[in-house]
Each structure stands twice: as C-alpha cells, then as structure tokens.
C-alpha cells in the first residue's frame, strides 16, 4: 500500500534515514534538531516520527530507544527522496516527487569509478578479466560493501538461415533458424505504405525473397547479438521500408533466444562489510559467506535480472531492500545491481551487497557508473 506523506513528513523521514545511515544508532528528535535545519520544534518532530512509525516507515528497537528506518522506510526513501540525478534507478514503485536532498556529490563519486577503470583500460597488459576484477575491487572499496560482478555470457546462437515471408497484406513473418537448428519466428505489421506506392502481393513476395537472400549472404554464421545491433538503414533505398520491421523483429528474437546461463561471480569486499555492526553475529556472516561461495547459482539468478531490450543512454539500477530479496541469507541486506551490455544485449551484471543501512545515493551512483563503463569497454570485443 503506497503511503502519501506531506513535505514535512518527507523531510523528517529523509533526515532520520540519513542520520541512521551515518551513525547506526536509533534516531531521536533531539539529534534531528541539532543536526538538521528542519525548521520545527523537537516536539513536532516527535509527533511526526510517531506518525511515520504508525505508517510502518520507522520502528523502535525497544521502548526507550529512538527510531530506526524499516524496509518500507528505506524503500520510500529510495523511490522518492534521493537526488534527482539518481532517478534513472529502476526502483519498483512511485513516481519521483520533489527531492529534499541537497546535491551529495554522487556525480563526482561516479566519475571516480570511471577514472579508475579508465586507468586499467589504458594499461598495456590489461584484459577483460583484470578489468572486471579491478571494477569489483573499486566498488568494494568505495562503498564498504561486498561487490559482485558476473563474468560475461559467452555463448550465443548463430544464424543458419533467415527468411522473410508475407502472410497476408501488410503482415510479414521473420523466420530465423540457428546453428542448433532451433527455429524462431516473429510476426509483425509492415509499416503502412501510401496508397500511390502500394504494390501487389507478388511484387512484395519478390522483394522479401531478395532481402532474405541478401541478409543470408551477409549474415549467415554471425551471432544473433550482432544482428540486433546492425545498422539496417544501410539496406538499398528500395528496401528501406523493411528496415524498422527487421530491426524490431530481430531485437525481440535475440532477447528470446539469448537465454542466460550462470557464470562465475567475482566477489570482493567481504572483509569490508564485516566491519558493519549489522554483521556482528557469526551465524549471519556464515550464511552469507556460504551463499557467496557455495550457492552462487542462486545468487546469479537474482542479480542477473535480464531487462527488456530498450534504447538506454544510462544503465538502469535495481534496488532490492531487505525482504524484497528472495534468498533467506540476504533478507536483512540490500542488493543494488545493474547489467552491463554488449550493444543492447545484457551480458553480465554489477552489484553491491550490504546492510539495509547503506549510503544508497553513493551505491547507486557507483554501480551505474561501473555498468556504463563496462558496457563501453565491451565495444572492444567481438561476441
């Protein structure tokens, strides 16, 4: 159930979350009066914190303590109260409201990630694996969290045969046969043709055969990942009207056939996160380490959430808080992740795992920057 807060309630929730992130101590009204310019009395803050507690956004660990953000409180904070520059984060709920935060330097932090990775890319002995290892270490160091980077997908379907077939007026089917003899098809409407340039069915059939022959000659044996990123505008002028159809059809077929398989996850920063008070209990630490070392396939499926293909300028970030994580060992943690891509196709993931009490602005910024940069680095490689 979505909670609607007044500006004052938003501001006090923001201040409470920020203070708790910084101190790991339950937050009282006196601390907020002293630390933040809220423009209201301590009594008013107490009353508002009581309302936020009844709404399930804060709770008291014990009767004499201050308040602590709940998972729902963190979720609202991430969805609505963080800096506008982070709004490309793919958080699951509300439309963004007016930010109550001052600018927090997250763009500078994201730039630090890019500069550090650029240095590795310029090294004479760099490789993809060393770049990924370096990115994992940089994320762990900057966030004080466990960093998780999956090795890229390496297996892709290759094109054996492609055929365009007219089903009925204005309806065309693209049929693709892969090197494993799997057949995939996509039915789409051809863009409307002005009446004066309409052609009869036989003419369109001949055109489709010519285009099919042309594409088979040039594309047979290439991966579907490559097909999705071809510049279809290079088709001869008379076949331009098929370009958008081909682009959309191949992109969807690529998404369907690119079934991801679990790869190794690079893990860094375990020692960093163990310094956090939330991980003081040995049993909890052991279950997380067991997940990281022995059950990576379960974790991989959680962090490699393959999004729909879309034209994006920035990597989108998924934030899972507390009980939103499906794996029991990390249901008291926050997992922030994004995919890095080859062209428009997700091939791996970048993530950080830490307590729910983490600096969300910084974590989102560095994960997004690392994913963007790794996507750029993949332009140096062939699929």
VEXDRENMAR-17000 format. One line per 4 residues: number of its first residue (from 0); for each residue y, z, x of C-alpha. Coordinates in Angstrom, 3 decimals, padded with zeros to 6 digits, always signed. Layout:
! residues N
NUM = Y Z X ~ ...
This chain:
! residues 383
0 = +000.000 +000.000 +000.000 ~ +003.306 -001.086 +001.505 ~ +005.873 +001.667 +001.992 ~ +009.543 +000.915 +001.329
4 = +011.886 +003.045 +003.449 ~ +015.636 +003.491 +003.363 ~ +017.634 +002.720 +006.505 ~ +017.877 +006.432 +007.268
8 = +014.146 +006.920 +006.899 ~ +013.507 +003.898 +009.107 ~ +015.837 +005.192 +011.785 ~ +014.261 +008.661 +011.819
12 = +010.753 +007.187 +011.905 ~ +011.806 +004.951 +014.806 ~ +013.248 +007.931 +016.702 ~ +010.145 +010.031 +016.036
16 = +007.804 +007.329 +017.314 ~ +009.946 +006.664 +020.386 ~ +010.158 +010.377 +021.236 ~ +006.432 +010.926 +020.795
20 = +005.622 +007.880 +022.947 ~ +007.804 +009.305 +025.701 ~ +006.656 +012.943 +025.590 ~ +003.178 +013.083 +023.971
24 = +004.458 +016.240 +022.240 ~ +004.795 +016.744 +018.454 ~ +008.373 +015.945 +017.451 ~ +010.701 +018.392 +015.690
28 = +014.080 +017.816 +014.088 ~ +015.903 +019.679 +016.866 ~ +014.571 +017.280 +019.511 ~ +015.771 +014.277 +017.488
32 = +019.247 +015.771 +017.038 ~ +019.516 +016.372 +020.774 ~ +018.054 +013.063 +021.954 ~ +019.271 +010.519 +019.382
36 = +022.564 +009.777 +017.710 ~ +021.253 +009.849 +014.158 ~ +024.488 +010.996 +012.557 ~ +022.805 +013.584 +010.311
40 = +022.015 +017.293 +010.478 ~ +018.793 +018.909 +011.602 ~ +018.101 +019.967 +008.001 ~ +018.449 +016.384 +006.766
44 = +016.076 +015.169 +009.490 ~ +013.509 +017.813 +008.478 ~ +013.716 +016.678 +004.857 ~ +013.278 +013.024 +005.811
48 = +010.358 +013.862 +008.098 ~ +008.767 +015.664 +005.158 ~ +009.119 +012.509 +003.045 ~ +007.610 +010.409 +005.840
52 = +004.713 +012.858 +006.069 ~ +004.045 +012.597 +002.324 ~ +004.104 +008.806 +002.715 ~ +001.341 +009.054 +005.327
56 = +003.525 +007.845 +008.205 ~ +003.697 +011.191 +010.051 ~ +001.441 +014.237 +010.156 ~ +001.428 +017.763 +011.608
60 = -001.422 +018.530 +014.050 ~ -001.068 +022.176 +012.953 ~ +001.256 +024.129 +010.720 ~ +003.732 +025.344 +013.337
64 = +003.987 +022.031 +015.193 ~ +006.357 +019.132 +014.855 ~ +005.266 +015.755 +013.522 ~ +003.199 +013.015 +015.111
68 = +003.050 +009.352 +014.014 ~ -000.073 +008.325 +012.110 ~ -001.757 +004.947 +012.476 ~ +000.221 +003.837 +009.418
72 = +003.428 +005.064 +011.034 ~ +002.754 +003.052 +014.174 ~ +001.874 +000.035 +012.031 ~ +005.179 +000.159 +010.176
76 = +006.997 +000.708 +013.465 ~ +005.397 -002.411 +014.977 ~ +005.798 -004.534 +011.849 ~ +009.382 -003.665 +011.040
80 = +011.214 -001.611 +013.637 ~ +010.732 -003.203 +017.043 ~ +013.116 -005.555 +018.783 ~ +013.641 -008.959 +017.141
84 = +012.617 -010.777 +020.350 ~ +009.092 -009.493 +019.772 ~ +008.813 -010.736 +016.208 ~ +006.556 -013.598 +017.259
88 = +003.865 -010.911 +017.453 ~ +001.168 -011.682 +014.906 ~ +001.221 -008.322 +013.156 ~ -000.504 -008.248 +009.863
92 = +001.885 -007.057 +007.209 ~ +005.553 -007.028 +006.245 ~ +008.380 -009.463 +006.759 ~ +010.649 -008.170 +009.508
96 = +013.581 -006.037 +008.463 ~ +016.753 -005.394 +010.407 ~ +015.910 -003.954 +013.817 ~ +017.072 -000.417 +014.505
100 = +016.340 -000.597 +018.207 ~ +018.756 -001.275 +020.997 ~ +017.611 -004.030 +023.328 ~ +014.970 -002.416 +025.526
104 = +014.680 -004.757 +028.490 ~ +011.372 -006.265 +027.363 ~ +012.515 -009.780 +028.252 ~ +013.088 -008.568 +031.832
108 = +009.630 -006.990 +031.865 ~ +008.075 -010.233 +030.619 ~ +009.910 -012.074 +033.372 ~ +008.424 -009.675 +035.958
112 = +004.961 -010.755 +034.820 ~ +005.876 -014.430 +035.150 ~ +007.364 -013.974 +038.634 ~ +004.326 -012.016 +039.863
116 = +001.928 -014.659 +038.555 ~ +004.061 -017.470 +039.951 ~ +003.727 -015.978 +043.429 ~ -000.047 -016.096 +043.091
120 = +000.060 -019.673 +041.829 ~ +002.120 -020.732 +044.845 ~ -000.333 -019.183 +047.298 ~ -002.242 -021.771 +049.346
124 = -005.641 -020.149 +048.697 ~ -005.192 -019.458 +045.004 ~ -007.932 -020.154 +042.476 ~ -008.232 -019.709 +038.748
128 = -010.381 -016.628 +039.153 ~ -007.946 -014.954 +041.561 ~ -005.073 -015.795 +039.187 ~ -006.900 -014.121 +036.288
132 = -007.785 -011.108 +038.444 ~ -004.162 -010.837 +039.502 ~ -002.951 -011.049 +035.906 ~ -005.358 -008.285 +034.912
136 = -004.084 -006.016 +037.691 ~ -000.429 -006.740 +036.894 ~ -000.920 -005.894 +033.205 ~ -002.702 -002.643 +034.017
140 = -000.020 -001.586 +036.496 ~ +002.950 -002.380 +034.232 ~ +001.508 -000.746 +031.105 ~ -000.624 +002.103 +032.383
144 = -003.323 +000.701 +030.092 ~ -006.707 -000.920 +030.510 ~ -006.203 -004.658 +030.852 ~ -008.789 -007.097 +029.516
148 = -008.843 -010.804 +030.384 ~ -011.731 -013.032 +029.373 ~ -012.910 -015.802 +031.649 ~ -012.168 -019.215 +030.109
152 = -014.510 -021.188 +027.916 ~ -016.129 -023.915 +029.993 ~ -018.493 -025.718 +027.614 ~ -017.039 -028.310 +025.278
156 = -018.524 -031.051 +023.133 ~ -018.203 -034.580 +024.490 ~ -017.577 -037.641 +022.352 ~ -020.548 -040.000 +021.990
160 = -019.275 -042.123 +019.103 ~ -016.279 -042.231 +016.776 ~ -015.951 -044.244 +013.568 ~ -013.162 -044.664 +011.006
164 = -014.382 -045.627 +007.521 ~ -012.404 -046.440 +004.380 ~ -013.904 -044.502 +001.461 ~ -011.525 -045.686 -001.232
168 = -007.922 -046.862 -001.469 ~ -005.808 -044.575 +000.703 ~ -008.777 -042.363 +001.698 ~ -010.280 -042.581 +005.169
172 = -013.074 -040.634 +006.844 ~ -013.254 -039.910 +010.557 ~ -016.851 -039.504 +011.775 ~ -017.494 -038.047 +015.243
176 = -020.874 -037.835 +016.980 ~ -021.019 -035.534 +020.021 ~ -023.200 -035.758 +023.113 ~ -025.626 -033.294 +021.498
180 = -025.963 -035.698 +018.524 ~ -024.135 -033.361 +016.175 ~ -022.158 -035.220 +013.525 ~ -018.819 -034.020 +012.197
184 = -016.602 -035.681 +009.635 ~ -013.131 -035.251 +008.202 ~ -011.792 -036.890 +005.030 ~ -008.029 -037.347 +004.753
188 = -005.457 -039.282 +002.826 ~ -003.806 -042.117 +004.706 ~ -000.014 -041.856 +004.580 ~ +001.361 -043.817 +001.610
192 = +002.168 -047.421 +002.500 ~ +005.261 -049.061 +000.981 ~ +004.202 -051.496 -001.749 ~ +005.558 -054.553 +000.057
196 = +003.369 -053.856 +003.083 ~ +000.167 -052.911 +001.249 ~ -002.896 -054.746 +002.445 ~ -006.157 -055.429 +000.704
200 = -009.264 -053.412 +001.390 ~ -010.855 -055.980 +003.711 ~ -007.785 -056.023 +005.965 ~ -007.804 -052.223 +006.232
204 = -011.555 -052.248 +006.983 ~ -010.958 -054.719 +009.835 ~ -008.089 -052.603 +011.198 ~ -010.220 -049.459 +011.098
208 = -013.008 -051.219 +012.980 ~ -010.567 -052.463 +015.633 ~ -009.116 -048.945 +016.059 ~ -012.648 -047.448 +016.187
212 = -013.722 -049.928 +018.870 ~ -010.549 -049.283 +020.872 ~ -010.986 -045.495 +020.737 ~ -014.704 -045.622 +021.598
216 = -013.994 -047.820 +024.614 ~ -011.335 -045.477 +025.971 ~ -012.607 -042.062 +024.842 ~ -016.409 -042.092 +024.994
220 = -017.652 -039.299 +027.239 ~ -014.422 -037.312 +027.070 ~ -014.268 -033.802 +025.618 ~ -013.015 -033.083 +022.140
224 = -010.462 -030.807 +023.773 ~ -008.945 -033.897 +025.382 ~ -008.970 -035.839 +022.116 ~ -006.958 -033.149 +020.362
228 = -004.184 -033.495 +022.946 ~ -003.956 -037.267 +023.210 ~ -000.647 -038.987 +022.547 ~ -001.624 -041.030 +019.518
232 = +001.811 -042.681 +019.482 ~ +000.546 -044.925 +022.288 ~ -001.512 -046.930 +019.798 ~ -000.330 -050.503 +019.307
236 = +002.541 -050.770 +016.864 ~ +000.447 -052.345 +014.112 ~ -001.876 -049.323 +014.118 ~ +000.843 -046.670 +014.282
240 = +000.318 -045.684 +010.658 ~ -003.119 -044.304 +011.628 ~ -001.665 -042.105 +014.359 ~ -000.845 -038.996 +012.299
244 = -004.145 -039.253 +010.452 ~ -006.060 -039.373 +013.733 ~ -004.074 -036.554 +015.287 ~ -004.629 -034.172 +012.357
248 = -008.276 -035.141 +011.856 ~ -009.286 -034.750 +015.499 ~ -007.428 -031.439 +015.819 ~ -009.348 -029.963 +012.895
252 = -012.683 -031.346 +014.082 ~ -012.018 -029.891 +017.524 ~ -011.348 -026.478 +016.032 ~ -014.592 -026.675 +014.049
256 = -016.786 -027.811 +016.926 ~ -015.246 -025.596 +019.612 ~ -017.481 -022.617 +018.875 ~ -016.540 -019.951 +021.434
260 = -019.250 -018.200 +023.424 ~ -018.833 -014.825 +025.063 ~ -017.718 -014.891 +028.681 ~ -017.168 -012.179 +031.280
264 = -014.248 -009.820 +030.669 ~ -012.198 -008.775 +033.683 ~ -011.342 -005.082 +033.308 ~ -008.628 -003.315 +035.291
268 = -006.700 -000.068 +034.916 ~ -009.356 +002.401 +033.767 ~ -008.055 +004.974 +036.234 ~ -004.512 +004.395 +034.952
272 = -005.329 +005.099 +031.314 ~ -007.426 +008.171 +032.126 ~ -004.207 +009.913 +033.137 ~ -003.100 +009.842 +029.492
276 = -003.613 +013.158 +027.638 ~ -005.424 +011.360 +024.801 ~ -008.316 +010.675 +027.183 ~ -008.798 +014.209 +028.466
280 = -012.136 +014.623 +026.667 ~ -015.027 +013.403 +028.786 ~ -017.150 +012.286 +025.835 ~ -014.462 +009.897 +024.560
284 = -013.958 +008.444 +028.025 ~ -017.701 +007.890 +028.452 ~ -017.998 +005.945 +025.188 ~ -015.081 +003.679 +026.151
288 = -016.476 +003.044 +029.642 ~ -019.889 +002.302 +028.126 ~ -018.252 -000.265 +025.826 ~ -016.400 -001.874 +028.743
292 = -019.459 -002.014 +030.993 ~ -022.472 -002.409 +028.711 ~ -021.249 -003.888 +025.421 ~ -018.709 -006.475 +026.479
296 = -020.067 -008.995 +023.976 ~ -018.931 -006.769 +021.093 ~ -015.525 -006.278 +022.657 ~ -015.226 -010.010 +023.423
300 = -015.639 -010.932 +019.754 ~ -012.849 -008.526 +018.887 ~ -010.252 -009.688 +021.403 ~ -011.038 -013.417 +021.302
304 = -009.814 -013.981 +017.781 ~ -009.510 -017.747 +017.665 ~ -006.430 -018.612 +015.573 ~ -005.911 -021.783 +013.590
308 = -004.646 -024.661 +015.714 ~ -000.897 -024.829 +015.477 ~ +002.045 -026.097 +017.451 ~ +003.406 -022.949 +019.080
312 = +006.001 -022.538 +021.786 ~ +005.077 -018.925 +022.444 ~ +001.770 -017.132 +022.454 ~ +001.166 -015.065 +019.366
316 = +000.070 -011.490 +019.770 ~ -002.355 -009.448 +017.672 ~ -001.818 -005.685 +017.460 ~ -004.716 -003.536 +016.217
320 = -003.892 +000.132 +015.802 ~ -006.409 +002.960 +015.563 ~ -008.831 +002.499 +012.674 ~ -007.912 -001.216 +012.469
324 = -010.262 -001.628 +015.442 ~ -013.778 -002.220 +014.172 ~ -015.575 -000.749 +017.203 ~ -016.109 +003.000 +016.966
328 = -015.329 +003.860 +020.648 ~ -011.783 +002.467 +020.342 ~ -010.856 +003.548 +016.812 ~ -008.404 +006.044 +018.327
332 = -006.858 +003.346 +020.552 ~ -004.501 +000.407 +020.230 ~ -005.648 -003.049 +021.298 ~ -002.979 -005.705 +021.887
336 = -004.220 -009.204 +022.610 ~ -003.304 -012.867 +022.724 ~ -005.082 -016.102 +023.586 ~ -004.327 -018.410 +026.464
340 = -004.839 -022.091 +025.832 ~ -005.675 -025.457 +027.231 ~ -003.217 -027.585 +025.299 ~ -003.547 -026.371 +021.711
344 = -007.102 -025.025 +022.107 ~ -007.680 -021.286 +022.762 ~ -009.983 -020.887 +025.774 ~ -009.577 -017.222 +026.720
348 = -007.809 -014.007 +025.850 ~ -005.436 -011.493 +027.423 ~ -005.261 -007.926 +026.191 ~ -004.394 -004.310 +026.886
352 = -006.187 -001.237 +025.541 ~ -004.564 +002.168 +025.456 ~ -003.820 +005.153 +023.252 ~ -002.020 +004.580 +019.959
356 = +000.845 +006.380 +021.671 ~ +001.861 +003.496 +023.904 ~ +005.062 +001.577 +024.543 ~ +004.483 -001.220 +022.038
360 = +007.569 -003.237 +022.970 ~ +006.597 -003.429 +026.628 ~ +002.903 -004.010 +025.960 ~ +003.559 -006.861 +023.525
364 = +006.052 -008.450 +025.915 ~ +003.759 -008.434 +028.951 ~ +000.704 -009.634 +027.003 ~ +002.685 -012.528 +025.514
368 = +004.180 -013.469 +028.883 ~ +000.813 -013.358 +030.641 ~ -000.810 -015.506 +027.943 ~ +002.033 -018.037 +028.099
372 = +001.813 -018.263 +031.867 ~ -001.971 -018.610 +031.970 ~ -001.692 -021.383 +029.376 ~ +000.796 -023.121 +031.661
376 = -001.499 -022.655 +034.671 ~ -004.325 -024.336 +032.779 ~ -002.334 -027.569 +032.832 ~ -003.517 -027.840 +036.468
380 = -007.152 -028.004 +035.407 ~ -009.313 -030.547 +033.661 ~ -011.501 -029.262 +030.833
